């Protein structure tokens, strides 16, 4: 299925499913994502609690999935600091 580039798709959600969908759609049409930030586990949950901010995990994954060079952006966004709080 190849959609005309004039067709616009909006995806709503979060989790691994949204980034997977975006990864494929970016090649066939114009896509916009509305990403939920309710994650409360792992590193995202810790950042959310420690800094009183929306959980960045799903948003980070979606930004990487939409990037032209997904490998490079993914590596940058996946970096984990070894020290500090």
C-alpha positions in Angstrom: 0.0 0.0 0.0 1.5 3.3 -1.1 -0.4 6.4 -0.1 -0.2 9.7 -2.0 2.2 12.1 -0.3 -0.7 14.5 0.1 -2.5 12.1 2.4 -1.9 13.0 6.1 -2.1 10.4 8.9 -2.4 11.2 12.6 -1.5 8.5 15.1 -2.5 8.6 18.7 -1.1 6.6 21.6 2.1 5.4 23.2 4.1 2.4 24.0 6.1 0.3 21.6 3.3 0.0 19.1 3.1 3.7 18.2 6.8 3.9 17.4 6.6 0.8 15.3 3.7 2.2 13.3 5.5 5.5 12.8 8.6 3.7 11.6 6.7 2.3 8.7 4.4 5.1 7.9 7.1 7.7 7.5 8.1 6.1 4.2 4.6 6.1 2.6 2.9 9.3 3.7 3.0 12.5 5.9 2.6 11.4 9.5 1.9 13.3 12.8 2.0 11.6 16.2 0.2 12.6 19.4 2.2 10.6 22.0 0.9 9.8 25.5 3.5 10.2 28.4 2.0 8.2 31.2 4.8 5.6 31.6 5.7 5.1 35.2 8.3 2.3 35.1 12.0 2.0 34.4 14.1 5.1 33.6 11.1 7.1 32.4 9.3 6.6 35.6 12.3 7.6 37.6 12.8 10.8 35.6 9.1 11.6 35.9 9.2 11.2 39.7 12.6 12.8 40.3 12.1 15.9 38.1 8.3 16.2 38.2 8.0 16.0 34.4 6.1 14.0 31.8 7.7 10.6 31.2 10.0 10.9 28.2 10.4 7.3 27.1 7.6 6.9 24.5 8.2 10.4 23.1 11.9 9.6 22.7 11.1 6.4 20.9 8.7 8.1 18.5 11.1 10.9 17.7 13.8 8.3 16.9 11.4 6.3 14.8 10.5 9.4 12.7 14.1 10.5 12.2 15.7 10.2 8.8 18.8 8.6 10.4 17.1 6.5 12.9 20.2 4.7 14.0 22.1 7.9 14.9 19.1 9.5 16.7 18.3 6.3 18.4 21.9 6.0 19.8 21.8 9.6 21.0 18.4 9.2 22.7 19.3 5.8 24.2 22.4 7.1 26.0 22.4 6.4 29.7 24.7 8.3 32.0 26.7 6.1 34.3 26.9 8.5 37.3 24.8 11.1 38.9 21.2 11.4 40.0 
